[in-house]
Amino acid sequence: QVQLVESGGGSVQPGGSLRLSCTASRTIIRFNNMAWYRQAPGKERELVASITGGGTTNYDDSVKGRFTVSRDNAGNTVFLQMNSLKPEDTAVYYCSAGYFLQGNDYWGKGTLVTVSS
């Protein structure tokens, strides 16, 4: 079993930035897929960004150019740098880890991001 703990959420004004972290209870080097999802009130959970073990990244069109996903295998942590935040980015953000590409074997409990003036 692996526990994933997200942190870094909070309230920010439009145009602001936040950096989310997802720390695993053990090494993430075996996970070929580390991803960030979000779920806004009344909406389905959606993929925001993902990163493979080799460092290949993928982003939803709505966050391209504003969000950056990265991973620190030595620190067992995945990051999501979010810049130029918009009110529509408001959601609970979840971290996931998968052994296979596009897989999600483990989930964190989420961290709330609120973008509002």
Sequence and secondary structure as in RCSB ss.txt:
>XXXX:A:sequence
QVQLVESGGGSVQPGGSLRLSCTASRTIIRFNNMAWYRQAPGKERELVASITGGGTTNYDDSVKGRFTVSRDNAG
NTVFLQMNSLKPEDTAVYYCSAGYFLQGNDYWGKGTLVTVSS
>XXXX:A:secstr
   EEEE  EEE TT  EEEEEEESS  TT SEEEEEEE TTS  EEEEEEETT  EEE TTTTTTEEEEEETTT
TEEEEEE S  GGG EEEEEEEESSTT   EE   EEEEE  
